Amino acid sequence: MGKFLVKETSTGIKFDLKAGNGEVIATSEVYTSKSACMNGIASVKKNSVIADVEDQTVDGFEKKKNPKYEVYTDKKGEFRFRLKASNGEIIATGEGYKAKAGCMNGIESIKKNAPDAEIVEEKK
């Protein structure tokens, strides 16, 4: 089962969503407060399963309404995704993948792991 690992950084607090095997599937922005971070986690739990995928790597892609996963290529040519909440805010981002299939698997992993993931605070 997945888990949200909440940890403090030098500039605030953030979370990583990890799969059952310990791999990081998605990362949040850095929040200024713990309550904002917890709200971000709640948003990922809620939106991860209802979001459509907008594949921006194909010509003439169909625009989807938020919440949605945006699949795109970065400057290195790797495939990435970001999960946007219904208000259009980015609530989680994935790592870079060499193959689009890996990126799509990352999205499926979020859908599977996020809804029931426990929240764990990293000890200092």
C-alpha positions in Angstrom: 0.0 0.0 0.0 1.2 3.5 -0.8 1.9 6.3 1.7 2.3 10.0 1.8 5.6 11.0 3.4 5.4 14.5 4.8 8.7 16.2 5.4 10.1 19.5 6.3 12.5 21.3 3.9 14.6 24.4 4.5 11.8 26.5 3.0 8.6 24.8 4.2 6.9 21.4 4.2 6.1 19.0 1.3 5.0 15.4 0.6 6.1 12.6 -1.6 3.6 9.9 -2.6 5.4 6.5 -2.4 4.2 3.2 -3.9 4.2 0.1 -1.8 7.7 -0.7 -3.1 9.0 2.6 -1.7 9.4 4.3 -5.1 8.4 7.9 -5.2 5.4 8.3 -7.6 4.7 12.0 -7.2 5.9 15.0 -5.3 4.2 18.2 -4.1 5.2 21.8 -4.1 6.7 23.2 -1.0 4.0 24.5 1.3 4.4 27.2 3.9 2.4 25.3 6.6 1.5 21.8 7.6 -2.2 22.4 7.2 -1.7 23.6 3.6 0.3 20.4 3.0 -2.4 18.3 4.5 -5.0 20.0 2.3 -2.7 19.2 -0.7 -2.7 15.5 0.3 -6.5 15.5 0.7 -6.8 17.1 -2.8 -4.6 14.4 -4.3 -6.6 11.7 -2.7 -9.8 13.1 -4.0 -8.8 14.2 -7.5 -6.4 11.3 -8.4 -9.1 8.9 -9.2 -11.5 11.2 -11.0 -9.0 13.1 -13.2 -8.9 12.5 -16.9 -5.6 12.4 -18.8 -4.7 15.2 -21.2 -1.9 13.9 -23.4 -0.1 17.1 -24.6 2.5 15.0 -26.4 0.2 14.4 -29.4 -0.7 17.0 -32.0 -4.1 18.4 -31.7 -4.6 16.9 -28.2 -8.1 17.2 -26.7 -8.2 19.7 -23.8 -9.7 18.2 -20.7 -11.4 19.9 -17.8 -9.8 20.0 -14.3 -9.1 17.9 -12.4 -6.7 16.3 -14.9 -3.3 14.7 -15.4 -1.3 16.7 -18.0 1.2 14.5 -19.8 4.0 16.4 -21.5 7.7 16.3 -22.5 10.3 18.3 -20.6 13.4 20.1 -22.0 15.3 16.8 -21.8 12.7 15.1 -24.0 11.4 13.0 -21.0 7.8 12.3 -20.4 6.3 13.8 -17.3 2.9 14.4 -15.7 1.3 16.9 -13.3 -2.0 16.4 -11.5 -4.1 19.5 -11.4 -7.0 20.1 -9.0 -10.4 21.3 -10.1 -9.2 24.9 -9.5 -6.3 24.4 -11.9 -3.6 24.3 -9.2 -0.8 21.8 -9.7 -1.1 19.4 -6.7 1.5 16.8 -7.6 4.2 16.2 -10.2 5.8 13.0 -11.5 9.5 12.3 -12.3 10.8 12.2 -15.8 10.3 8.9 -17.8 12.2 7.9 -20.9 9.1 6.1 -22.3 5.6 7.4 -22.4 4.4 4.0 -21.1 6.3 4.5 -17.9 4.7 7.9 -17.4 1.2 6.4 -17.9 2.1 3.7 -15.4 3.0 6.4 -12.9 -0.4 7.9 -13.3 -2.1 4.5 -12.8 0.1 4.0 -9.7 -1.2 7.3 -8.3 -4.8 6.3 -9.0 -4.2 2.9 -7.2 -2.1 4.2 -4.3 -3.3 7.7 -3.4 -6.9 7.1 -2.2 -6.0 4.8 0.7 -2.4 5.9 1.3 -1.6 6.5 4.9 0.1 9.8 5.9 3.4 9.4 7.6 5.5 12.3 9.0 9.2 12.0 8.6 11.1 12.1 11.8 14.0 14.5 12.1 
